[in-house]
Amino acid sequence: MKKKLLAAGLAAAMMLSLAACGGDGAQGDRATDSGTDDTEQTSQETITLNVAYMPNYGSLWSVMTAIEKGYFEEEGIQVELTEFQDGPTIISAMESGSIDIGYIGQGAHKLCVEGNATIFALSHISNGDAVIGGSGIESIEDLAGKTVAYSSGTSSQDILETALSSAGMTMDDIQATDMAAENIPTAIISGSVDAAATWSPGTLTILDEVDGATELCDNLTFKDTTVSLASWICTPSYAEENRDTLVKFTRALFRGMDYAADENYEEVAQWVADQTATDYDTVYSQRGDADWLTGNEVSTGAADGTVEGYYTTQKQNLLDQGAVTVDPPVTDYVMLDIMTEAGE
């Protein structure tokens, strides 16, 4: 599979663009146990954050860099990582109190629009999702009547519905088979489904192992009208109670993004491979899955309206698809002020 690098003009086109750790005191930044709040913490106090991720480069590229480079430590933060397979599960874990902060891909953003989670940092603009046909399926139209694996509520469903719509089709025109994201590659490799909608590295595995597999579309296919975003989130109550901690976390994350986006792919890929227990080559091959924004780009974009424009486009796409039925202002669920302040 060729490495897909996003076109430099994507930003302009969009502006017309994870055993859960115990929940014993994660809320309130541990400071509430002593009756103090964020602003009263001394520089010697360490905030422990339970952070959810998914096992791929896109989820870990910046947070692993910030850990390995000591940026979180400099902010007085200790990050405890927990792996999940998809964004909706991460949000459920946050709602249960076992996770403080988490990473989500495109599909779970509908839950942010609906008020279940608050976005405090944009991670990157993704090109990691794809619809792949097995042997003999060479176009989106060829999916008609075929069994297609997808994972509901995730970016897998998002790209599948977008692809079908582009061909004048709906989910009713295919035999849609909902399954856990981690099972999708095995399903198409074994021949139990005809096609699949999923994300990297699953897409890379399918293309490598299925004879005659064809990538029918990816996020870039629809770049003129859609945007696929990845974000860092928390619950609305956590955001309200722990603003200073979110600024600290985002400041360290932005430094990680600055370093990781500066062509340090080999080093970052090794850190991600170590965390996910994945071979290095598989992780390194995911480096073309997104437009890896720097922290400065996100902070500046949050201040000048670019980032708000990305989330506005995303929300409109979700509305057009019928994925959400509410239409709140972006600023109701995206903390642009955290991104701006973290970059100052």
N, C-alpha and C positions, 0 to 999 in steps of 0.2 A: 504493500500500500504506500502510495506516495505520501510524504509528509506535507500536511496542509497548513500553510501559513496564511493568516488573515490579511486581507488587503489593507493597506495603510489608510484607505479612504472609508473604512467602515464607520468610524465615528461621525464623519460628515453625513453619511447616508442615514444614520439613525437620528440625527438632529434635524430634520425638516419642519440610538443603543443599548458527624459520624458516630464483653461484660460491662454495661454502663457503670461508671464510677458511682460510689455512694453519694446520696444527696444529703449528707449530714452537715448542713450548715453552708452549702455552696451559695445559697441566696444571701444577699446582704454582704457578700465579700468577706465573710468570716468576722468582719469588724463589728457586726451587730452583737456578737456574743459578749463583747466588752462594753457595749453601750455607746460606741462611737460610730461615726459614719465615715465615708470615704475621705472627706476633707480633713478629718482629724488624724488620719493615719500618719505615722512617722515613716521616714525613709527606710528604717530598719525592718518594718513589718512586711511580710511577704503575703501576697494574695494568691491563693491557690484556686485555679479555675479548671473546671471539668469541661473539656473541649471535645466536641464531636467532629469526626471527619469521615470521609469515604476513602477507600483504598485505591487512590489514583493520583497521578501527578497534579491534576488541576485542583484537587482538594487540599493537597499538602505542600505545594510548591513554596508558598509564602510563609506558612506557619512553621514548617520544618526549618526553613532558612532562619527565621527569627529565633527559633529555639537554639539551633546550632551556632549561630553568630552571637548569642548572648543578649539579644535585644530585649527579650522579655525579662530576663534577669535584671537588666539595667532599669527596667520600669518597676521592679519589685514584684514581678509576676512569676509564679510557677505554673506551668501548663501540664495538665494531666490529660493525655489523649485517649479517646475511646473510639473504636471503629464501628461504623454502621454501614449499611448497604444503600440507603437512600435517604432523601431529605425528609419526607413525611415521618419516617420513623425517628429521625433526629428531633423533629419538632415535638413528637409525642413524648420523647425522653426529657426534653426541656420542660414540658408541661407537668411531668411527673416529679420534677425537681432533681433528677439525677445528673442532668447536664446543664451547664450555665450558658455556654456559647456554642454555636455550631455553624457548619458550612452547608450550604444547599446549592444545588444546580437549578436549572431553569424551571423544571416542572413544579417544584415545591413553592415557588414564588406565589402561586395562587392563594396559598394559605396565609401569606403575608398580606396580600390585598384584602383577604377576608378578616384580618385582624388577629390571627393566631400567633403571629410572630412579627418582630420588628427588625428591619434591616439597618445595621449600623455601619457597614463597610461593603463597598463593591470590590469583588475579588478580580474578576476578569470577564472579558467577552468571549464566550465559548464557541468552539467549532468542534467539540468532541462528540456530538450526537450524530447518528446516522441511521438511515433505513437501508438494510442490506437484503437483497434477494438471493435465494439459492440458485442452483443451476436452472437455466431456462427462464429466469425472471430478469428481464433487462430494462424494465421501465416501471414507473409507478402504476401505470394502467394495468400492467401484467399482474398486479396484486389482487385483482378482482377475483373473488371466490377462493383465494388462497388462505392458508392458515398462517397467521402472522403473530409472532410472539412480541409482547410488550409488557411493560410494568406500569400499572395505573398510578396516577398521581405524581409521576416523575417526568423528567425531560424526555424519557422514552415515549410516553403517550403524547407529549407535546409535539415532538417532531413527526410522529406517525400521523397525527391528525392534520398537521400543517401540510405534510406531503400529500395525503389523500385529498385535501381541499384544493390543492394546486392542480389536481387532475379532475376536479369536479366530482370527487367521490367522498364517501363518509365511511365510518367504521362499520356501517351496515352492509357495505359492499365487500367486506372481507370476513374471514373467520378469525376474529380477533381473539387471541389466547393470552389472558392475563397471567403473569407469573412473576416470581421474585426475580429481581434484576440479575442476581448472580447465576441464575439457572438458564438464562436466555442463550448464551453461547453454546452450552451443552445441547440445548434443544435443537438448534439449527444444525449443529455439527452432526448430531445423531440422526438427523432427517425426520424428526418428529414434527417439525414445523417447516414451512416453505420459505419463510422470510422472517426478519427480525428488526425491531427498532430498539436500539440501545445506545450506550455511550462507551467511550474509551476507558479502559483497554479492551473491553469486550468486543468492540467493533474490529480492532486490530486482530484479535484472536480468530474471529469468524473469517475475516478476509484471508488470513494465513492458512486456515485449516479446512475451509469448505471449497471443494473443487467447483469452479465455475461461478463462484460468488461475485455479485456485482453491487457496488455501492450505488444506490439509486439516488440518494441525496444526502446532504449534510446541512449544518446550520448556514453555511455560506450560500447554499443554493437559494435561500430566501432572504439574503442580506438587504435587499432593497426595501423590504416591507416589514421585516421582523428583526428582533435582536434576542440573542440567547445569553442570559446573564448568570453569573455565579456570585453568591453573596455570603457575607457573615451575618448571622442573626442571633437574636435572643428573644425571650418572651417580653411582651410589653411591660409587665410588672418588673422584670429584672432591669430593663432599660430605665424605667422611672427611678428605681432605687439605687442604681449603680452607674450613674453617668460618668463619674470620674474614672472608674475602672475601665469602662468602654473606651474612653479617650486613650488611656495608657496602653490597652491592648492594641488598639488601632494604630497608635503611633509606632509601636514595635512591629506590628504587621506591615505597615507601610515601609519601614526600613528593610524588612525582609523582601518585600516586593521590589524595591529599588535594586537590591543586590541580585535577586534571582532573575529579574528581567534584563539584567546587563550581561547577557550571553554567558552566564555561569551555569549553563545547563548540565554539564557533566557532574559538577559538584552537587547540585541540587538533586539530580536524578539519583545519585548514590544515597543521599539522605532519605529520599522517599523510598527507595528500594529497601533500605535497611528497616525503615519503620513498617512497611507493608509485607516484608519477607517475600519480595518479588525479585526476580532476576533483573539485573541492571539494564540489560538491553531492552526488555519489555517496557520498563519505566522510561528510559531515554527516548524510545520511539514515540512517546506521548507528548514530547516537547512542542509539537506543531499543532496541538489541540486547541489553541486559544490565542487571542491577542493578550499577551501578558503585560498588563498595565503596570506602570510604576506607581508608587504611593503618591508621588508628586502629581502625576496625571489625574489620579482619582481625587485628590484634595483640591486641585485647581478646578477640575470639572464639577466638583460639588459646589464650589463657590460661583462659577460662571454659568451654571444652568445645564451644562452638558450631561452630567450624571442624572439629573432630574429628567432630562429628555429621554435618556435610555429607559428609565423605569416607566415613563409615560407611554412610550412606544410598546414596551412589554405589556403593560396593563391593558392597553387598547387591543392588542393581539388576543389576550386572554378573554376580554369581553367579546370580541368578534367570534371567537371559537365557542363561546358559551361556557367556558371553563369557570368563569366567575360571573356573578350577577349583581355585584355591588361595584360602585365606582367612586371610592374615596379619593381625595387629593393624595398625590404621591407623598407629600410631606406628612401625612397622617401615619405612614408606616415605614418611611425611609428617613433616617436621621442624618440629613445632609450636614448638620452642624457638627456632628462628631467627626465626620470625614474632613471637614474644613479645619477644625481646631487641631486635629491630630497631625495635620500637615504643616502647621504654622511653626 
